[in-house]
Amino acid sequence: MSEPGRLYLVRHGRPVVEPGVPSHRWQLDPAFVADVVALRSDLPSDAHWFSSPEPKARLTACLVTEGPIRLVPDLREQERRADWVADFDRVVRSAFANPQAPAHPGWEPLARTRRRVVSAVRGILEHAPEGDVVLVGHGTAWAVLHATLLGVEADLAWWSGLAMPDVRVLRRQSPGSPGPDDMLDA
């Protein structure tokens, strides 16, 4: 029997921030494409690849692998259907402090983001029980996923520590649906 593998959480590259455009439509900033391409050496080529359908994540995935990538709608970032938020970091801190409520009008409660993303990832890992899995997505989604898989509280410092782009790796202890006893930081 082969090893259950590793779970790679890839945060998308730096986007072009357009205040009048919803963040789920932002594109990668061409000035930082080299940063995304540099991640290739940190990622397995023979993994199962999945991505958020948001352009910045999908394009990041296309830049780091030539293999097939399956788009998974529930890997999208915390929904933020609102006008431009000038004090973004403060609002994200509020989302982590009170995950049951929208941190800003038009924002998905972080608890709902967690349920959606964790459910999607558990389904992915149940169908890809062996080998490495690479997920390309978003910082807030990965922060709540990481915390859930390790059985800890969502960590604002972990979110703040993610670069654009970035890779974090978890080691799967056993095949199938992951839980706090099955995942370790690699």
Backbone bond lengths (Angstrom), bond angles and torsions (degrees), N, CA, C in turn:
res aa  C-N    CA-C-N  psi(-1)  N-CA   C-N-CA  omega(-1)  CA-C   N-CA-C  phi
1 M - - - 1.459 - - 1.519 109.25 -
2 S 1.318 117.48 134.80 1.459 120.53 -177.95 1.526 111.11 -84.32
3 E 1.302 114.32 167.85 1.462 121.85 -179.58 1.534 111.28 -66.69
4 P 1.341 117.99 147.84 1.462 119.67 177.27 1.529 113.20 -69.29
5 G 1.332 118.10 -18.97 1.461 120.69 173.16 1.513 114.82 92.72
6 R 1.296 113.30 -167.46 1.465 121.87 -178.24 1.527 109.38 -118.55
7 L 1.308 114.60 156.43 1.458 122.27 175.65 1.523 106.92 -113.08
8 Y 1.321 116.11 117.53 1.458 122.63 -179.78 1.523 108.59 -101.02
9 L 1.324 116.01 124.15 1.457 122.04 175.74 1.520 107.28 -104.93
10 V 1.314 117.01 110.40 1.460 122.64 -178.03 1.525 108.54 -104.74
11 R 1.307 115.79 122.92 1.465 119.60 173.57 1.531 107.55 -89.46
12 H 1.300 115.96 137.23 1.468 122.70 -178.55 1.522 111.76 -56.85
13 G 1.322 114.17 163.18 1.455 121.09 176.17 1.519 112.12 -73.26
14 R 1.304 114.55 174.14 1.466 121.51 -178.38 1.536 109.83 -63.53
15 P 1.333 116.81 127.66 1.471 119.27 179.16 1.522 112.32 -89.96
16 V 1.306 114.65 166.47 1.463 121.07 167.61 1.532 105.07 -81.84
17 V 1.310 116.98 113.17 1.465 121.89 -178.52 1.526 108.60 -80.48
18 E 1.329 114.79 118.86 1.457 121.30 179.76 1.529 108.35 -121.10
19 P 1.335 118.03 99.69 1.455 121.14 -175.61 1.523 115.59 -51.21
20 G 1.308 120.56 -32.30 1.463 122.24 -179.35 1.520 113.98 -88.09
21 V 1.343 117.48 -0.36 1.465 122.37 -177.56 1.530 108.38 -114.50
22 P 1.340 118.81 132.78 1.471 119.67 177.74 1.536 110.90 -57.37
23 S 1.314 116.66 140.49 1.466 121.32 -174.70 1.526 112.94 -59.35
24 H 1.339 118.02 -26.22 1.468 119.06 -179.90 1.533 111.76 -72.38
25 R 1.318 117.37 -4.59 1.471 121.70 176.51 1.529 113.09 -107.85
26 W 1.328 117.54 -3.03 1.459 120.18 -177.34 1.523 111.24 -64.30
27 Q 1.321 114.53 146.25 1.465 123.66 178.48 1.528 109.47 -99.90
28 L 1.328 115.93 165.11 1.463 119.72 173.32 1.520 109.94 -68.09
29 D 1.322 115.32 145.74 1.457 120.86 175.81 1.527 108.00 -79.28
30 P 1.337 118.39 116.92 1.466 120.79 -178.44 1.533 113.29 -56.74
31 A 1.327 117.84 -26.43 1.464 121.21 -179.58 1.527 112.16 -66.61
32 F 1.348 117.76 -17.26 1.461 120.91 -175.91 1.529 113.08 -117.66
33 V 1.318 117.53 14.90 1.469 121.32 -179.95 1.526 111.13 -59.89
34 A 1.326 118.03 -36.90 1.467 120.87 179.65 1.528 111.30 -59.50
35 D 1.337 117.68 -34.04 1.466 120.58 177.15 1.527 110.89 -62.92
36 V 1.325 116.40 -39.26 1.462 121.00 179.14 1.529 109.53 -68.31
37 V 1.306 117.26 -48.50 1.466 121.27 -178.69 1.534 110.63 -59.13
38 A 1.312 117.69 -33.20 1.465 121.69 179.66 1.527 112.56 -62.53
39 L 1.333 117.74 -21.24 1.466 120.59 178.84 1.531 112.78 -69.79
40 R 1.312 117.62 -20.07 1.476 121.06 -176.93 1.521 111.94 -49.26
41 S 1.315 117.11 -40.29 1.468 119.90 -176.82 1.527 112.51 -69.53
42 D 1.322 118.13 -16.44 1.466 122.27 179.55 1.527 112.98 -94.37
43 L 1.327 116.82 -0.93 1.465 120.46 -172.10 1.527 110.98 -121.78
44 P 1.343 116.09 144.98 1.468 119.20 179.02 1.533 111.21 -75.51
45 S 1.306 116.57 139.38 1.467 119.48 -179.84 1.530 112.00 -81.21
46 D 1.325 116.58 -23.81 1.465 120.15 -174.82 1.529 113.08 -102.79
47 A 1.301 116.90 31.35 1.468 121.98 -178.29 1.525 111.00 -91.76
48 H 1.319 115.05 172.14 1.462 122.78 168.46 1.529 105.13 -87.06
49 W 1.345 117.85 125.55 1.461 122.50 -174.17 1.521 111.36 -111.52
50 F 1.350 115.05 133.02 1.455 122.58 179.22 1.526 107.88 -137.55
51 S 1.330 116.37 147.81 1.460 119.77 -178.83 1.517 111.10 -143.87
52 S 1.314 113.75 151.50 1.459 121.32 164.91 1.524 106.89 -61.82
53 P 1.332 117.54 148.51 1.461 119.09 177.74 1.525 113.91 -79.67
54 E 1.328 118.49 -7.33 1.460 119.90 -179.86 1.529 109.25 -61.28
55 P 1.335 117.74 139.91 1.470 120.51 -174.27 1.523 114.73 -52.40
56 K 1.330 118.05 -42.96 1.465 119.22 -176.77 1.525 111.76 -65.29
57 A 1.330 118.24 -32.93 1.468 121.33 177.35 1.523 110.51 -78.54
58 R 1.313 116.38 -46.89 1.472 120.93 -178.36 1.526 110.59 -59.17
59 L 1.320 117.25 -43.89 1.456 120.59 179.60 1.526 111.67 -68.99
60 T 1.318 117.01 -34.94 1.468 120.09 174.02 1.524 109.49 -59.91
61 A 1.328 117.09 -47.70 1.473 120.82 179.79 1.522 111.06 -58.54
62 C 1.312 116.82 -43.25 1.471 120.58 -179.10 1.523 112.11 -64.88
63 L 1.320 117.38 -27.39 1.464 120.91 179.82 1.527 113.12 -81.57
64 V 1.336 117.44 -20.57 1.466 119.02 -175.72 1.526 114.13 -106.52
65 T 1.327 117.72 -6.45 1.461 119.56 175.04 1.523 109.88 -145.90
66 E 1.311 114.49 149.46 1.461 120.51 173.21 1.519 110.26 -100.77
67 G 1.339 116.14 -4.58 1.458 120.89 -179.70 1.511 112.16 -79.81
68 P 1.334 115.42 177.00 1.468 119.50 179.61 1.529 111.40 -68.90
69 I 1.313 114.63 143.40 1.462 122.47 179.62 1.516 107.43 -126.52
70 R 1.305 116.30 126.84 1.458 120.31 176.81 1.527 108.67 -96.94
71 L 1.325 116.21 126.12 1.464 120.90 177.11 1.525 108.98 -83.07
72 V 1.333 115.63 131.22 1.464 122.05 -178.39 1.527 107.47 -123.40
73 P 1.327 117.68 107.05 1.470 120.62 -176.33 1.528 114.27 -52.74
74 D 1.325 118.40 -35.88 1.464 120.09 -176.64 1.524 114.12 -77.59
75 L 1.334 118.35 0.91 1.462 120.90 172.81 1.531 111.47 -88.42
76 R 1.328 117.23 3.08 1.465 119.64 -179.33 1.534 110.15 -64.97
77 E 1.307 114.03 163.64 1.458 121.56 -179.04 1.524 110.78 -69.03
78 Q 1.320 115.75 167.70 1.457 121.19 171.97 1.523 106.79 -49.88
79 E 1.326 116.46 127.08 1.468 119.56 -177.46 1.519 109.50 -67.23
80 R 1.329 114.21 130.25 1.469 121.32 -177.37 1.506 108.47 -133.03
81 R 1.306 115.04 72.96 1.469 121.15 -177.75 1.529 108.32 -91.42
82 A 1.311 113.74 75.03 1.463 119.85 -177.97 1.516 108.64 -148.07
83 D 1.311 114.66 167.24 1.459 119.56 174.29 1.524 109.05 -65.60
84 W 1.299 115.02 173.71 1.455 122.79 179.77 1.527 110.66 -52.55
85 V 1.327 116.66 135.04 1.458 122.79 177.93 1.526 107.04 -110.07
86 A 1.323 116.27 109.57 1.464 120.75 -175.79 1.529 111.84 -66.41
87 D 1.323 117.43 -40.67 1.471 121.24 -178.15 1.534 109.02 -102.40
88 F 1.317 115.41 63.03 1.457 122.72 -174.61 1.534 112.51 -56.02
89 D 1.333 117.46 -47.54 1.471 120.12 -177.85 1.529 111.71 -59.72
90 R 1.323 117.23 -39.88 1.470 120.13 178.93 1.522 110.68 -63.15
91 V 1.330 117.15 -41.69 1.461 120.82 -179.05 1.531 110.27 -68.13
92 V 1.318 117.84 -39.04 1.479 120.03 176.61 1.525 109.77 -64.18
93 R 1.319 117.62 -42.61 1.477 119.74 176.48 1.529 110.19 -57.22
94 S 1.323 116.99 -40.83 1.458 121.56 178.05 1.535 110.92 -63.55
95 A 1.330 116.92 -38.57 1.472 120.81 178.28 1.524 110.67 -62.24
96 F 1.319 117.92 -41.56 1.461 121.68 178.79 1.529 111.09 -70.17
97 A 1.332 117.04 -36.30 1.464 121.06 -178.68 1.518 112.28 -70.64
98 N 1.331 117.78 -32.93 1.457 121.93 -178.74 1.531 108.71 -136.38
99 P 1.341 117.92 75.14 1.461 121.44 -172.36 1.526 114.96 -67.73
100 Q 1.328 119.01 -13.89 1.463 121.04 -178.03 1.526 112.95 -81.76
101 A 1.327 117.00 -14.98 1.473 120.61 -175.42 1.528 109.74 -119.29
102 P 1.330 116.01 152.12 1.476 117.86 173.67 1.534 109.27 -62.84
103 A 1.321 116.29 132.29 1.464 120.62 -179.85 1.520 111.64 -77.64
104 H 1.330 115.84 -15.47 1.460 122.12 -178.00 1.533 106.32 -157.07
105 P 1.320 118.83 147.71 1.468 118.94 177.32 1.538 110.88 -54.90
106 G 1.324 115.65 129.48 1.459 121.25 -179.17 1.515 114.54 91.20
107 W 1.337 117.87 -4.13 1.467 121.38 179.39 1.525 109.99 -94.44
108 E 1.296 115.69 138.77 1.458 122.73 174.30 1.534 108.60 -68.88
109 P 1.338 118.48 135.20 1.468 118.85 173.86 1.529 109.66 -58.28
110 L 1.308 116.65 139.92 1.459 121.10 -176.50 1.536 111.56 -61.86
111 A 1.321 117.54 -30.92 1.470 120.13 177.05 1.531 110.77 -62.95
112 R 1.314 117.74 -36.55 1.469 120.95 177.70 1.532 110.01 -69.42
113 T 1.326 116.74 -40.70 1.466 120.70 175.88 1.523 109.57 -57.44
114 R 1.321 116.02 -46.25 1.470 121.24 -179.48 1.525 110.27 -58.58
115 R 1.315 117.98 -50.06 1.479 120.45 -178.11 1.524 110.86 -59.43
116 R 1.318 116.65 -44.63 1.464 121.49 -178.04 1.526 111.70 -63.44
117 V 1.331 116.47 -50.34 1.466 121.39 -176.25 1.528 110.89 -68.65
118 V 1.314 117.85 -45.15 1.465 120.81 -179.55 1.523 110.24 -62.28
119 S 1.313 117.73 -43.06 1.465 120.71 177.94 1.529 111.01 -60.06
120 A 1.320 117.15 -44.77 1.463 120.83 179.63 1.523 111.17 -62.17
121 V 1.316 116.88 -43.65 1.469 120.40 -177.90 1.519 110.93 -69.59
122 R 1.311 117.41 -39.20 1.470 118.28 176.33 1.527 110.47 -60.63
123 G 1.328 117.52 -41.05 1.459 120.69 177.08 1.520 111.89 -63.00
124 I 1.321 116.57 -41.72 1.469 120.82 177.79 1.522 110.20 -60.68
125 L 1.327 117.19 -47.74 1.461 120.49 -175.83 1.523 112.56 -70.71
126 E 1.315 117.33 -27.88 1.463 119.61 175.48 1.521 111.18 -68.61
127 H 1.338 117.20 -31.66 1.462 121.13 -179.09 1.519 112.94 -93.57
128 A 1.320 117.50 -8.63 1.463 122.15 176.14 1.531 106.91 -127.52
129 P 1.347 116.72 64.18 1.455 119.83 -169.59 1.524 115.29 -69.50
130 E 1.325 118.67 -18.74 1.457 119.85 -179.21 1.509 110.05 -126.84
131 G 1.304 115.81 151.83 1.449 121.24 179.21 1.511 112.15 88.38
132 D 1.310 114.32 -179.78 1.458 121.24 -178.05 1.524 111.16 -83.92
133 V 1.333 114.93 147.79 1.455 122.46 176.90 1.526 107.41 -126.91
134 V 1.323 116.07 130.42 1.465 121.68 177.22 1.526 107.68 -113.77
135 L 1.332 115.22 126.61 1.460 122.29 176.41 1.522 107.52 -114.30
136 V 1.316 116.93 127.80 1.462 121.05 179.09 1.524 107.29 -111.28
137 G 1.314 115.42 122.65 1.454 118.56 -175.91 1.513 112.95 -164.34
138 H 1.335 115.61 -129.40 1.458 122.18 -160.82 1.525 112.52 -132.86
139 G 1.319 114.91 154.17 1.452 121.67 -175.01 1.513 116.17 -60.90
140 T 1.316 117.69 -50.48 1.467 119.38 -177.93 1.530 110.42 -67.87
141 A 1.315 116.80 -41.58 1.466 120.19 177.46 1.522 110.77 -60.49
142 W 1.327 116.80 -43.16 1.472 119.23 -179.94 1.521 111.68 -70.34
143 A 1.314 119.06 -32.51 1.471 120.91 178.42 1.527 111.30 -62.94
144 V 1.335 117.08 -44.61 1.461 118.77 -179.72 1.537 111.18 -74.30
145 L 1.318 117.34 -33.41 1.469 120.59 175.93 1.520 110.53 -65.16
146 H 1.313 117.44 -49.91 1.461 122.85 -179.96 1.534 110.11 -54.64
147 A 1.323 116.20 -48.00 1.462 120.52 -179.30 1.527 111.28 -61.78
148 T 1.312 117.12 -44.78 1.456 120.85 -178.86 1.530 111.16 -63.98
149 L 1.319 116.60 -45.29 1.465 119.64 -178.53 1.524 112.73 -64.83
150 L 1.334 116.79 -28.66 1.462 120.04 178.89 1.527 112.55 -95.13
151 G 1.335 117.34 -4.05 1.461 120.82 177.73 1.516 113.72 72.96
152 V 1.343 116.48 34.64 1.461 120.87 179.14 1.525 108.97 -125.97
153 E 1.322 116.17 170.98 1.462 120.65 176.04 1.526 109.65 -70.90
154 A 1.329 116.18 147.81 1.455 120.61 176.10 1.523 108.94 -58.97
155 D 1.298 115.65 133.03 1.451 122.16 -169.59 1.526 111.11 -110.94
156 L 1.308 115.58 111.49 1.456 120.91 178.77 1.526 110.56 -61.43
157 A 1.321 117.88 -35.05 1.469 120.56 178.39 1.527 110.59 -65.49
158 W 1.333 117.85 -37.17 1.476 121.02 177.70 1.525 108.47 -62.72
159 W 1.342 117.05 -45.47 1.465 121.44 177.74 1.532 110.35 -59.95
160 S 1.320 117.08 -46.88 1.463 121.38 -178.31 1.521 112.28 -63.27
161 G 1.321 116.48 -27.79 1.457 121.27 -178.51 1.514 114.92 -79.93
162 L 1.329 117.16 -7.59 1.462 120.05 179.50 1.522 110.14 -78.83
163 A 1.313 115.70 131.98 1.462 121.08 174.19 1.526 108.91 -90.13
164 M 1.306 115.97 176.16 1.470 122.18 173.33 1.515 107.31 -123.36
165 P 1.296 118.80 104.56 1.461 129.92 0.12 1.528 110.83 -86.31
166 D 1.319 115.13 173.94 1.462 121.04 178.05 1.519 109.19 -157.16
167 V 1.332 115.84 162.24 1.470 122.61 175.58 1.519 107.82 -134.95
168 R 1.317 115.73 131.77 1.468 122.20 171.52 1.521 106.69 -124.99
169 V 1.320 116.32 144.03 1.455 120.81 -173.00 1.526 110.41 -124.13
170 L 1.324 114.65 133.54 1.463 122.25 173.14 1.524 107.86 -116.00
171 R 1.308 116.07 143.78 1.455 120.74 177.10 1.521 108.41 -98.48
172 R 1.321 115.16 126.80 1.466 120.97 177.97 1.517 108.36 -84.52
173 Q 1.315 116.68 127.98 1.458 122.00 -179.32 1.525 112.45 -82.77
174 S 1.339 115.47 -31.76 1.461 119.21 -178.28 1.518 108.95 -148.50
175 P 1.332 116.61 156.41 1.465 118.95 178.38 1.529 111.27 -70.86
176 G 1.320 116.14 163.65 1.464 121.13 176.19 1.506 111.86 97.97
177 S 1.324 114.45 -161.57 1.465 121.83 -175.77 1.521 110.08 -68.08
178 P 1.333 117.63 125.04 1.457 120.55 -176.26 1.510 112.01 -81.62
179 G 1.288 114.62 153.16 1.450 122.35 174.15 1.518 108.44 -147.57
180 P 1.322 117.74 -178.14 1.450 120.85 -177.63 1.532 114.35 -58.08
181 D 1.321 118.29 -27.55 1.460 120.45 179.21 1.516 112.65 -85.00
182 D 1.315 117.81 -9.16 1.460 121.38 -174.71 1.526 114.44 -104.88
183 M 1.331 118.59 -11.75 1.457 121.25 -174.10 1.520 110.68 -120.18
184 L 1.316 115.29 141.77 1.453 122.01 176.23 1.516 108.99 -136.13
185 D 1.343 116.98 146.82 1.460 118.00 170.42 1.507 107.55 -63.88
186 A 1.313 116.35 134.97 1.475 120.11 -177.88 1.517 110.81 -85.02
